Amino acid sequence: MLLSDLQNKTLINMADGKNIGNIVDVKMDEQTGNIISLIVEENKRGFSFSSKNGASEIRWENIKKIGEDVILVNMHERV
């Protein structure tokens, strides 16, 4: 899967069904190549993180399902 494939999917918070925001980047482990977290530009109308620059991280462990059109995220487990 390419980063562009992830960026085209809608991030949905499983707790309330709201759109979280848009994926703008990923953080990867340099040694293993595994994804650590998704960098998300927040949806101004939806869920709000505490962040200074309008972008936040969603830990990879909080991603519960990647579907054809959406990514389901469990926000109760965010770091």
C-alpha positions in Angstrom: 0.0 0.0 0.0 1.2 3.5 -0.9 1.0 6.6 1.3 -1.2 8.1 -1.4 -3.6 5.1 -0.9 -3.9 6.0 2.8 -4.3 9.7 2.1 -7.4 9.0 -0.1 -9.2 7.3 2.7 -11.5 8.9 5.2 -10.5 8.6 8.9 -13.5 7.7 11.1 -13.5 7.7 14.9 -15.3 4.5 16.0 -16.5 6.1 19.2 -18.8 8.7 17.5 -18.6 8.0 13.8 -17.1 11.4 13.0 -14.5 12.3 10.4 -11.2 12.9 12.2 -9.3 14.6 9.5 -6.9 14.0 6.6 -3.7 12.0 6.6 -0.8 14.3 5.6 2.2 12.1 6.5 3.3 9.0 8.3 6.0 8.4 11.0 8.0 5.3 10.4 10.6 3.4 12.3 13.9 3.9 10.4 15.2 0.5 11.4 12.2 -1.7 10.7 10.3 0.3 8.2 7.1 -0.2 10.2 4.6 2.6 10.5 4.6 4.2 14.0 1.8 6.7 13.5 -0.3 8.6 11.0 0.1 12.4 11.0 -3.3 13.9 10.6 -4.5 17.4 9.7 -7.5 17.8 11.9 -11.0 18.2 10.6 -12.0 21.7 11.8 -15.7 20.6 12.2 -15.0 17.2 13.8 -12.8 15.7 16.5 -10.3 17.9 18.1 -6.8 17.0 19.4 -4.7 19.2 21.6 -2.1 20.4 19.1 -0.3 23.6 18.3 0.0 23.3 14.5 -3.3 21.7 13.6 -1.7 18.3 13.0 -1.6 15.4 15.4 -0.5 11.8 15.5 -2.7 8.7 15.6 -0.7 5.7 16.8 -0.7 2.7 14.5 -2.1 0.5 17.3 -5.2 2.7 17.3 -6.0 1.8 13.7 -8.6 -1.0 13.8 -9.5 -1.5 10.2 -8.4 -0.2 6.8 -11.2 -0.6 4.3 -11.6 0.3 0.7 -12.8 3.8 1.5 -12.3 4.4 5.2 -9.9 3.8 8.1 -11.5 3.1 11.4 -9.7 4.5 14.4 -10.3 3.8 18.1 -9.7 7.2 19.7 -10.2 5.9 23.2 -6.7 4.4 23.0 -4.9 7.4 21.6 -1.6 8.4 23.2 
